[in-house]
């Protein structure tokens, strides 16, 4: 997956607001609600291969920025990943690189 395809994938899907973690505002896309499971896997690979690393509690995750949002997964094997998360860049611990970087 290339950057333009990833951007199209995340902008073409509706993300659901996560109500269970009000102190960590974010939303998510569930694999089974994506238009294509293989495309979801490709997006997961894209984030992990191209994202910037930031710690979250005791783990480090790869985040990928598109506009005002950063996207990440929780680290399960790609075929087992069921969520892609999204949060406004202002809420990402450790900051987010500028779009130009």
N, C-alpha and C positions, 0 to 999 in steps of 0.2 A: 504494500500500500504506500502510495506517495502522499505528501502533505496535503495536496488539493483534495485527494480522495478522503483522507481522514477528516479534513475540515467539512467536506460535504456530508460525511457520515454523521458527525456529531451535530451539525446544524439541521439535518433532516429528521432528527429524532426528538421526541418529546421526553425530557427528563423529569422524573417524579421527585418532588421535594421529600427529603428524608425527615420524617417527623420524630423518629426515635432518638435522634441526637441533636436536640435543639441548641446545645452549646457548641456544636460544630456544624454550622449551616452548610449544607450541601444538597445536591440532588443526585439521582442515579438513573441509569438505563439498565433494564434487565435483559439479558441475552434473549430470552424467549419472546420478548416484545420488540426485538429489533427486526428489521426487514429481512435479515439473512444471517444465519449463525456463522457461516464462513467469513462474512464481512466483519462481524463482531470480533471473531478471532483475529482477523487481520488488523483491526483497530487496536486490539489488545497488544499485539506484537509491535505495532507502530509506536504506541506510548512507551513501551518498555525499551525499545531499541533507540528511540530518538529523544526521550524525555530527559529532563534535568532531575537530579536526585535531591530529595529533602527528607529529613528524619520526621517521623510521626510516632511519638512515644518511643518505643524500643526498636522500631524497625525503620528501614529506609525504603522509600518508594520512588518510582519514576513518575513524574508529572509532565504533561505536555500542554503548553499554552496555545490557545486559539483565542485571540482577542482578549476579552476581559475575564475569561474562564480558564481554569486549569483542569485537566482530566487525568485520572489515575485509576489503577486497579489495586487490589489488595494482595497480590502476590501468589495466588494459587496458580497451578499449571494452566497454561492458556486454555486447554480444552475443558478445564474445570472452572474457569472464571465465569461467573454469572452476572457480575455487575461492572459497569464502568461508572465511576463517580465523577462529579463535576462540582467545582466551587468557584466563587468569585476569587480572583487573584489576590485581593486584599486580605483574604482569610487564610492563605497558605503560610504556615509557619516557616520561617527562614527566608521568606520573600520569593519572588518569581522573576526570572530574567525578563527583560523588555522584549517586545515582539521582534525587534530588529536583531536580537542576538541569536 
